[in-house]
Amino acid sequence: MRKNNQLSLSLSAVAALLCCAQIAQAQAQDTTQLQRVEVTGSNIKRLASETASPVQVYNREEIRRTGANTVRQVLDTLTSTSSTEIRDDGNTSSFASGASGVSMRGLGKGATLVLLNGRRVANFGLADGAKDTFVNVDSIPADAVERVEVLKDGASAIYGSDAMAGVINIITRRSYNGVGASASYTFNENPSLGAQRQASIVAGFGDLEKDRFNVFANIEAYRREGYTVADVKDDYPAWHKSFYLASFGDPSLNSYPGNLRVGTNRVPVAGCTTLNSAGQCVTDINGLNAVSDPARRVNLFSAARAKVTEDIQAFAELSYSKTTTEYLTVPMAIGAGATSRWYDGYNKVAQSVPHPVLSATNPANPTGQPRGIDYRFMDDPSLFNYDGTGKQYRVLTGLQGTFRDMDWEVSVGRNAAEAEKLARWGSRDLFAAVESGEYKIGGGNSRELLERLFPVNGSKGKNHQTWVDAKLSGELMQLPGGPLAFALGAEHRQEGVSIKSTDNVLKAQIVGRGSVLIDGERNLDAAFLELNAPVWKGLELNGALRFDKASGFDGRVSPKLGVRYEVSPQLLLRGTVAGGFRAPNIPETLGQVGVTGFFNNTVDPARCATATAVSDILKKGTAADQADAALALASGCRASVPAMISANPNLKPETSKSITLGFVFEPTRNASIAVDYFKIERKNEINSRDPDYVLEREGKPGYETMISRATLTAQEQAWVDRANQLSGGSLAWQAGQITSLLLQYENFGKTETSGVDIDVKGRVAAGSFGTLNLGVAATYALTYKAWDIDANKWRPNQVGMYENPRLKAVFSAYWNKGDWTTGLRFNYTSRTALNRDETDLASWGESACQARLKPGALPCYIDEDLRTDFSLGYTGIKNLRLTLNINNLMGDERPVNLRDGYRVRPRSYKIGASYDF
């Protein structure tokens, strides 16, 4: 294990760059000035070196070097984003399965504004958690991206709602003339699964200067292969089964044609062909249990520009995307003595259905007595698979030009999206059909019967935005340091959201399925003013005000002030202070039925200790006991908690305050060091109370009505009785399983996050040996704290806790010589604890983990991680570019994670080619 100091990577890289700076200075005659680019974060045209706000820019070449196939994969390389945000791969249980989002500073998707060419794009058709609306970044064609600009401070004064943590502006080509094609193939080693294919064509014609117009289109197709537990289970380490999931890879006792329960024994149903060592019927479902989900996408981007006059241009854009993720679902199962529970949001009542009991006359039950059965409905396993699909488009047109030395622009457009998540699952009628014998255990059921007992259910969603905007920018007067520049503008948007579960889910006719019903529209109006004042040489002030008004809410003014002071040509000081906001979205305020679903993998403080003790004993028993051990542990330590979260029409906007303070130091023309401190405090947060927080306070004042529990089931009692039989002990459950957790969206609490961003770049020209480019991008987190609404104080700092590392850093080194480019990227993440915060310290703190799991030499924390990526490019053949990327060059596995188990990380190879005709 690596025990290096977590700062060593960044410090060593900085030292190397300073050394290179001296070399570059000696060779200044062979070098060129670092590129200056137009950037996100202002409505006033300027260059990167002139901004007060920290902006990170990834150009097309840098994106190629990452080996990324999709925009989400590109964004995962940023140190300011969270790699744990929702993604389409492995998200079958999400309300928004089939989409990938992005979050900056750990403040969630709703605080990160994603733009395409400076304007909003459609949100995904379904909301994550039936609450969070977000942009599906996988809908943007990666091949059309010219650069990605990341504004790392609050920008509500510029862009309005949703920009509290920052802005990610994805910028495409502006024009193209000719025909180009590209293709890539990515394959993996250890395991050799999960290949990705990508192909794109771009074509355009017209020269804006000569022909007075340009039109081009880029279409991209993407395909990812999936794989299952059966494909990779032999690659998993032993600890995954020993300490995370005892039943991993084992055939399931919830089998086909099943096991009758006779006392504490399982007796196979006649006709079972696969028995375990205890003579019980088992079915191998590993081939139905997905690890990575197949996906296919088609993304289109097209743009046109035309000169109307020498001072006026017309422009238009059209984008369209269709994304599909193919989800395998393990067929539904029932267990003797078990009960299915979920919350019915439509009638506001907890629903429960005991699993069926076979009558004494059922042909599958020869015992002469009513018997429960452990059974999986595998008449047709493919019946339960489904596609998570999404479609969206954006169309806009406008005019831009100059008038009396001022720039102006107007545009009108529309975004729209739709998505669906429809699958088959068991209805209430299924259990009655099993008990009556209408459904035949072990097969022989007609397709018509199966489709009736397992009806299509799920959710469909759609949304739209129609907008018109206008802005004007120019210079007002001369100041001692230069011209006083301004920008002003206005925007009107009308948006609507509709997300609805199928009627059978809303009426609680589908066993265990949560529902949602959202339907609403609103108008949003905004006006902004921005000034940039070079008050004297070297000192520049930038101020912005934006007024936003959403229907049903009071107007909100967001201010921002930026300062840039050039101490010398080599040293720039900068800082910003900004206020931000996020208007409550339609799902949070206009949901007609509270969203119902499950909080999965929840630690139940009232049951986890007993569940762990029962599981530890059963693990030492028979094969059947070992299977029950996993179920018993899950019932208390990885529970699925039925919940309802209600909308709240009285919500107020979230607000934030943010500051940045930093410097840019350029010791030579080819080296720069940027260091920026940031702090964001978000108030009036819109959320439901965290389940761990609520469960820890069960029964306390204010929490009495939030939690309901069931009486113990026969299955639960059988687990504890068997454990006591094996051990001679007297274990007993202290509480039944949770039947409902009732929450509501509220304005409560606040979050503070702070840290330091480091961006170091350098270039060394070595004559005939080529050019070496070095860089470090790092985010060092200082605080991430949530507010304790009961104690009225900050909760403990969560930096260094689970999924909240202290340091994320990327060190890159690239060498260019003639037609060749090659490089390495070192991706570092510091060690974290297994507990998320103080509420689960008793379960996942290091000492608690050691005592509960007894993992021996395995760490009860997640060790630091370093992944090495390699890239190679060749352009020596006219119009042809060849590329090779090897990600995870050293084949390093992820650090041991006892909380979430093992995840494969293969070495991947990407071979690509592009040709301009």
N, C-alpha and C positions, 0 to 999 in steps of 0.2 A: 504493500500500500504506500501511496505517496504521502509524505509528511511534510512537504515543502511549505514554507510560509506562503499564505495566499497572495501576498503582495509581490512575491519574488518575480512572477512572470512580468507584471507591469513595470516594476523598477528596473529589471534587467533590460527590457525592451527600450525604456526611456534612455538608459545609459548607452545602449548601442546606437540609438538614433542621434544622441548628442555627439558621440564619436564620429558618426557618419556625417554630421553637420560640418565638422571641421574639415573632413575630406572634401565634401561638396564645395565648401568655401574656397578651398585651394584650386578647385577645378571649375570655378564659376563661369569661365568662358565657355565651357562645354554644356552648361545646363540652361534650363529655361524656367521661367517663373511658374509656380504652381497655378493650376487652372482656377480661374474665377468664374463662377456660374451664377445665374439668376436663381433665387431661392424662394421657398415657401415662407410665409409668416408676415407678409406685408402686401398691401394693395398699391404701394409705391414701388416703381421699378428701381432696382439697385443691384449691387453685386454682393457676393457672399462675405467678402472681407469687411463690408460696411455695416453688417447687421449687429444689433445689440443682442439678439436672441441666438442661442446655440442651435445650429442646424447641421445635421449630418446628411451627407449626400453620397449615395451609392450609384455610380454610373454603370452603363451597360457592360463594360469590360469587367468591373468588379463583381457584378452579378453573375457573369459567366463563370468566374473563378470559384464561386461557392458550390457549383455543381447542382444548384437548385433547378427543379423542373417546374415548380409552381410559385405563385406569388407568396403563398403561405410559407413555403420553404425558404424563400428569400427573407421574409420578415423574421423567421426564427433565428436568423444569424445576427439580429440586432441585440445588443446587450441591454437596451432599455425596454424590450418587450418580454412578455411572459410566454414561455414555451408550453405551459400547461393549459392555455386557453383552448376553447372548443375547437375540434377539428373533425372532419368527416370520417376519418379512419378510426374505427373502434368506438363509435358513438351511437350505437344502435338504440340505446335507452333514452337518449336526449329527445326533448320535444322538437329540437331543431336538427335532428340527424340529417346528414347529407351536406353540411356546410362547415366552413372554417372561419373563425374570427381572429381578431388581434386585440391585444391589450397592452398599454404602456403603464409603467410605474406601479403595476399591481392594482390599479384602480378599476379594472374591468373594461369590457368592450364599450360600455356606455360613456366612458370618459375619454375615449380615443376616437378622434374623427378621422375617417378614411376618405380621401378625395381622389378623384381621377381627373387629372388636368385642372386641378384647382376647384372643381365643383363636386357636389355630392352625387353619390350613386345610390341605386335602389338598395334597400335592406333586403336580407333574405326573407322569403315568404313566411317562414315560421319564426317564432321568437324562442330563444334559448330559455329553458325554464318557464316557457309561456310568459316571459316578462321582458327579457333583454332583446331589443331589436338591434341588429348589427349587420354590417356589410359582409357578405360572403366573399372573401378575398380570392377564393379559388375561381370566381367567375371572371376574373380579369386575365386576359391572355398574357402570359409571361413573355412571349416573344415580342410583343408590341411595346414592352416597357423600355424606355430610353434611360430613365433614372428614377430612383426613389429618394425623396427628400423627407427627412424626419425632423420636424420642429419639436424641440424638447422642452418647451415651456407652455404655460397656459395661453390659449389663443382665442378665447371666446370673444374678445374685443374685435377680432378680425373676422372670425368665421361663425360666431354664434354658438348655439348650444352644442354640447357633446365634446368640446375641445379643451376640457379641463386639464387632462394629463398631457396632451400634445396632439400633433397632427401628423399623419402619414399621407403624403401627397405622391401618388403614383403617376408619373408623367410619361406619356407615350411619344412616339415619333410625331413630329408636326407635318412631315411630308415624306413622300417616297416616289421615286421615278424609276421604273423598270420592273423586273420580276425577281424575286428571291425565294429560296426554299431552304428549309432547315429540318433536320431530324435528329433524334437522339434515342439511344437505348440504354437503360440503366438496369444492371443486374447485380445480384448480391452473392456473396460468398460467406458461408458459415452463419446462417443457412442460405442455400442457393434458391431463394424464393423471393416473391414480391417484386418482380420486374416492373419497370415503368417504360412506356413508349410515348414519344412526343413527336409530332410533325406539324409544320406550319408553312404557309405560303403567304407571301406579301406581294402585292402588285399595285402599281400606281403609274400615273402618266400625267404629264403637264409640268411646266416649269413656271413657278409663280412670277418670276421676273420676265421671262421671254414670252410665255403663253398666257400669262395673267391668271392662271389657275393651276391647282394640283388636286388630284383625287387619288386616294389609295385605300386599300383594304387589307387587313391581316386576319387570316383565319387559322385557328390552332386546334388541334385534336390531341387529347391526352388519354392514356389508358394505364391503369395500375392493376396488377394481378394481386389476388388475395391469397391467404393461406390460413390453415386451421391448426388447432392443437395437435392433431394427428401428424401434421407435417413437421412440427418442431419440438414435440415433447421430449424427444431423446436429446435435444440440445440444451434442455433446461437443467440447471444444477440441482443437486439433491436438496439443498436448503429450501428451495421453493415449495417442495412437497412437505418437508418436515416442519416448516415454521409458518408458511403462508397458507397453503391449501392442501390439507391432508389427502383429499380425494383427487388431486390433480392427476390426470392421465388414466385414472382407474375406470373400468367399465361401471356404468351406473346401475344401482339397485332399483331405481325408478326405471324399469325396463319394459321390454316388449317381448312376450305377452305378460310379464309382470310376476309379482310375488304376492301371495295371500299372506296376511298376518294371522298366525295362529299362536296366541299368547305373545311371547316375545320372539317367536321364531318366524322366519320368512320361508314360505313353502312355494316353490315355483309352480306357476300355472302350466297345465299340460300343453305340450307343444314347444316349450322353450328349448332352444338348441344350444344355448351358451350358459354354462354354469360356472360359478367360481369355486374355490376350494372348499367352501362350506356347503356346496350344493344349492346355492341360490341363483336365481335367474338374473343375468346381467346383460346389458347392452352397451356396446362401445359407441359413444356419442362424440368422440374426439374429432371425427371428421365433419361434425356439424357445428362445432364450437370455434367460431372465427377468432383469429388473432389479429389479422389485418384484412380489411374489406376491399374487394375489387371496386374500381371506380372508372368511369369514363366521362369525358367532358368535351364539349365543343364550344369554343369562345370566338367571337367575332368582334373586331374593332375596325371602324372605317371613319375616315375624316376627309373633308374637302375644304379648300380655301380658294377664293377668287378675288381678284382686284376689281372692285367696282369703279373706283377712280384711283388716282395716285395716292389719295389720302384715306381711302375707305376700303376695307376688306370685308367680305362676307365669309362666314365659316359655318361648318356643320359637322356634327359627329353622330355616329350611330354605333351602338354596341349591343350585342346580344349574347346570351350565354345559356347553355343547357348543361346542367351537371347531374350526374346520376351515380349514386353509391349503392352497390349491391350488398345487402345485408343478409347473412345467414342468421337464422334464429333457431335455437335448440327447441325441439317440439315440447309442447306443454306436458307437464307431469302432475300426478296426484300422489299423495302419500297417506297411508293408513293413519287415521286419527288426527290428521292435520285439518286446518281451516284456512281458507283464503280470505284475506281482509283487505279492504281498500275504502277510501272515503268518497262518498257520493256528494259532489259539490252542488248538484242540481237540487237535491232534496235536503242537503245539509245534514246527512246522517251517515254514520259508519255502517258499512255493509260487510257482511260476513257470510260465507257459505261453507259449511262442513264438507269435506271431501267424501265422495260416495262410498257406500257400503254395499257389497254384493249380497243379494239375498241368497237364502239357502237353496233356491231353485235355479239360480243362475248357472248356465252350462259351464262357466269357467270356475265355479266354486263347488267342488265335490265333497266338501267337509260336512255338509248337513247343517251348518250354522252360518248366520250372517258373518261376513268377514270383510275387513278393510283390505285394501290392495295398494301396493306400490306399483305404479304403472306410468308408462309414457306413451302418448298418442302418436304412434309412428306408422300409421296406415300409409301415409305419404309424407315423409319428412320435408319435402320441398314445399308443402302446403303453407308453411310458416315463414318462408323467405319473402323478402320484399325489397323494393327499390325506394331509396330516399331520393326524391327528384326535386330539382329547382330550375325555374326558368326566370330570366329577367332581361330587361332591355333598358337602354337609355337613348333618347333622341333629343338633340338640341340644335338650335341654329341661332345665329346672331350676326351682328355687325360690330366692327371696331374700326377706329380711325383716329385722326388727329384734327384738332380745330384750334387755331390760334395757339399753337405750341402746347396744347393739352391733349392727353390721350383719353378717349372715351370708348365705352363698350356697352352693348345691350345684348341680352340673350333671352330666349324662351325655350323651355324644354319640359320633358316628362320622363320620369323614371317609373318603372312598374316591375313587380315580381310576383311570382306565385310558386308555391311549393306544396308538396303533399307527403304524408307519411301514412300509408295505408297497408295493413297487413291482416292476417287472419289469426284469431285467437278464440279460446273457448267461451261460449256464452253460458248463462245460468242454466239453460236447457240441457247442456252437456251432462251435468252431474245427474240430473233426473233421468236422462236417457241411459246412462251407465247403470243406475240402480234398477231401472225397469227392464233392462235387457235389450232396449231398442238399439243401443250401441253395443256391438258384439266385441267383447274383450279378445284381442289377438287377431283381429282382421275380419274380412268378409263384409265390410261396410261399403255401401255405395258412395259414389262421388257426390250424389245429391245430398245424402245424409251428412257427409263430412262437411260440405260447404254450408249446410244449414246449422250444424252444431258449432262450426268454426267460421263465423261470418267475417266478412271484411270490415275492419274498423280502423280508427285512427283519427287523423286531423288533416285539414286542408287550410291553407292560408294564402292571402294575397295582400298586397299593399301598393300604393302609388303615391307619387309626389308630382305635382305640376307647379312650375315656377316661372317667374319672370324676374330678371335682375338688371340693374344698370349701375355703372360706376364711371367716375370722372377723376382724372388725376393730372397734376401738372405742377407748375411753380408759381408762387405768389409774389415773392419779393426776394431781394438779395440780403443775406445776413453776413456778418463778418467772416463766417466760415464757409459760406456758399449759399445756394438758393434754398429758401423755405419751400418745401414741397408738401403737397397735400393730396389726399384721395378722399372722395366721398361717394356714397352710393346707397342704394336701397334694394330690397328684395321682398318678394311676396311668394309664399309657398302655400299650397293646399295639399294636405296629405290625408290619406285614409288607410285604415288597417282592418282586416277581417280575418280572424283565425277561429275556426270552429271544429270541434270534434264531431264525429259522425253521431247520428241520433242514438244508435245503440249504446255508445259510450256515455253520452249525456244522460241517458236513462238508466245507467248502471246495469246494463244487461250483459256487459262483457266482464268476465272475472278478472279483477285486479287491475283494471285499466283506468288511469286518470283522465280527466276531461278538462276542456278549456272552451270558453265562448267569449270572444272579443269582437266588437264591431263598433267602429267610431270614425269620425272625421274631425279635422280641425284646420284652422288657418293660422299661419305664422307670418308676421310682418317684421321687418327689420330695417334700420337705417344706421349708417356708420360714418364716422369722420376720423381721418388719420392725418397727423402732421409729422413732418420730419424736419427738425431745425438744427442746422450746424451753427450753433450760437457763436463759436469762434473756431479758429483753426484747430482741428484735432478733437473738439468736443461736439458731440451730436446728441440731441434729445429726440426721442420718438414717442409720440403719444397717440392713443387711439381710444375712442368711445364708440360703443355700439348699443343701440336700443333694440330689444327684442320683445315682441308681444305675441303670445300664443292665446288662442281663444279659450276662455275659461280661466285665465290666469292674469295677474297683474303684470304690467310691463317690467322689464328688467334692464338696467344699464350695466354694461361690463366695461371697466376701464383697463388701460394698460399703459405703463410708462417704461420706456427703455432708455438706457444711457450707454453711450459708446465714447470712450476717451482714448485717443491715440497718444500715449505717453511719448513714444518715439516710433520711428519706422519699424522697429523690431518688437514693440510691446503695445498691446491693445488691452484695455480694461473694459469690461462690459457688465451690464446687469439689467434685469427687468423686474417689475412688480406688476402683477395682473390680478384682476378679479374674474372669476369664471362662473358659469352656471350650466345646469342641465335641466331643461323643462321636463316634467313628468311625461312619459310617453303614453300612448293610447292604451297598451295593455295594463299599465299600472293604474290608470284612472277610469277606464271605460270597460273593464272586464265585467261582463254580465253574470258570469258564473265564476266563482273562485277557482283558480287553477288547482287541480288535484293530481297527485302523483306520489312519488316516493323519494325520500332521502336515503340513498343507498350507502352501504358500508359505514353505518352509523354505530358508534360505541354507545350502548345503553348502560349508563352507570348503575342502574338498579339490577342488571342481569349479567354484566360482563364477567364479574369475578366468579359467579357460579358456573357460567357457560364455559369459562376457561378450565375450571376444576373438573367439570364433567367431561370435557373434551380430552383432557390429559389422561384421564382414567380409561376412557373408551378407546383411545389410540392403542392401548396395550392389549385389547381384546381380539375378537375374531375379525374377519374381513368385514362383516356386517357392522360390528361395533365401530370399526375405523371409519366406515362411511357415515355412520351416525355422529361420529365425533366432529366431522366437518360441519354437519347441519346444526349440531348443538352450539358450536362455537359461533357460527354465523348468526344464530338467533339472538345472541347477546352482544357480540363484539363487532359484527359486521351486519347489523340489522337493516332491513328495508322498512322504513317508517312511513306509513300512510299519512299524507298531509294535505291540507287545503290552505292556500294563500289567497286571500280576498283582495280585490282591487279597492282603491280608496279615492273617491272623487275629490277629497279635501286635501290632497297632497300639495305641498309647496315645492318650488324648484330647489334642486340641490345648488349650493353655492360653494365657491372655493376662493382661496387666496394662494397665490404662488409667487415665489421669488426665485430668481437665478442671479448668481454673482460669479464672475470668472474672469479669466484672462486668456489671451492668445499671444504666445511668444514665438517669434520667428528669428532664431539666432542666425540663420543664413537664408538665402533665397529659396532653398530647397528643403527646409525642415521647419516644422511648426509643431507647437505643443499647445493644445487647448485644454484647459481645466475649468469646469463649471460646476459650482454647487447649486443644488436645487432643493426646494422645499415646497410641498403642496399640502394644504390643509383643506379638506372637503367637509362641509357642514350640511345639516339637514338631509343626510343621506336617505335615499329611498330604498328600503329593503325590508325584508322580513327578518325577524330575529333569528340568529344562528341556531340551528338545532342543538349543537353541543352546549351552547350557552343556556338554552331553555331547559334541556334535560338536567343540567347540573343544578338548576334551581327548582326542580319539580316539587310542588307542594308549598312553595314559599309564597308570600303575599304577592298578588299580581300575576301569578303563574298557575293558580289552582285549576282554571278551566281550560288551559291550553293542551293538556295531555290526558288521554283516556287509555285505559289498559283493559285487556281481556282476562278472563279466567284462564287457568292453565289448560292446555289441550291434552288429550290422551297421549299424543306423541311426545310432548315435552315431559310428561310424567314418566313415560316409559324410558326416556333417556336417563333421567336421574335415578330411577329405580335400578336400571341395569348398572349404572356407575356404582351405586351403593352395594349391589350384589357382588361386583368384582372387587371392590376395595374394602368392604365391611364398614364403610363410612355412613354418614347420615346427612348427605347433602340435600338441600331443598332450595327451590326457587324462591327468591324474595319478592318477585313481581311477575305478572304475566306480560306478554308481548304488547307493544303499543298498538292500539287500534286507530288512533287519530292524533294528529298534532295540528292544532288550529292556529293559524297565523294570519297576519294582515300586513300589507305594505304600509310602512309608516315613515315619517320624517323623524329620524332619531339618530343620535350619536354623530360621530364624525371620525375621520381617518386622517392621520398625518403620515406622510412619507417624505423622506429626505435622503440625499446622497450626493455623490460626486461623479460626474461624467468626465472621462479622460479620453482625448482623441489626439494621438501623436502620429505624424506623418513625416516621412523623409525620403529623399531620393539621392542616390549616389551614381554619378556618371563615371564609368571606368573605361572610357575610350573604346577600343576595339573589343573589350571584354563585355560590353553592353551596359545596361542600367539596372541597378538594384533599387527596388521600392520597398520600404519598410513601414509598418504601421501598427499601432496599438489602439484598440477601441475598448473601453472598459467602463463599467458602472459599479461603483462601490457604494453599497447601501448603508446608510447610517441609522435610519429609524423607519419602522412601519408599525404604527400603533393605532389601535381602535379605542373608541371611547366606551367606558363602562357606564351604561345608562342608569344603572341602579346605584352604583357607588359615586357617580358624578365625578369620575376622574379617568385619566388615561390608564388603559390596561397595559401590561408589560410589553416591551418592545418585541416584535415578532421577527426581526431580522436574524437570520441564522436558524430559524425554525423551518418546518417542512414546507417545501416549495417556495422558500423565501431566502435565497442564498445571499450571503454578504457581498460576494464578488462574482461578477460575470465579465469575462475578458476574452478578446480575440486578438492574437498577435499574428500578423501576416508578413510574409516576405516573398516578393515576386521579382524575378529576373527577366529582363527583356534583352534580346540580342538578335537583330535582324528579323528574320521570319519566325523566331522562336520566343515563346513566353512560358515560363514555368514558375511555380510557387507553392508555398506551404501556408496553411492556416492552422493555428493552434487555438482550440476552443476550450476555455477553462471555466469551471463552475466550482465554487468553494463548498466545503462541507456544510451539511445542515442536520438538524435534529430530526427525529421522527414525529415529534408532537408539533401540531400546528400552532398552539398557544397554550396558555395556562389551563384551559378547560379540559384538555385531554392529556395533561402532564401525568396524571395518575395511571393512565393506560399506556401512553407511548413515550413518556420521559425515559431517559436512558436507564435509570435504575429500575423503573417500573417494568420496562421492556425486558431487562435481564431477569427480573424476578418472575415475570409471567411466562415468557417464552423459553427461558433458559437456553439461549442459542449458542452457548459455548464461546468459541473464538470469533463467531460472526459479530459484526458491530451492530449495536443498537443506535446507529446513526447512519447517515448517508455520507460516505467519504467524498472527498474532492474528486473531480472528474476532469480529465484532459483527453480531448479527441483531436487527432491530427488529420487534416485533409490535404490532398495533393491535387494540383492542376497542371495541365500541359496544353499549349496551343501552338498551331503551326499554320502560317499563311503564305507559304512559299510557292503555292500554285495559284495562278491568276484567278481571282474571283472566288477562291475556295478557302474556307476556314475549317480546320480539323481540330477537335478538342478531345481531351481525355481528363476525366476527374476520378480520383479515388478518394472517397470519403471514408473516414475511420481507417486510415492507411495502416495503422499498427494493429488493427483487429481487436482493440480494447473493448471488453465488456463494460456495461454500465456498473456503477458501484452497487453493492448489495443493498437492497431495499426491502426490509422485513415487513414494512407496512403495506406496500402495494405489490410486492412480489417481483419476480424477474421479468424483464422485457428484453427481447432479442435486439441486438445492435450489430448487424452484419457489416462486413467490409463491402462497400458498394462501388461499382465501376460504371461510369457514364461515358459512353462514346458518342460524340456528336459531330455533325458536319453541316455546314451552310454554304450555299452557293448563290451568287448574284449573276443572273443571266444578262 
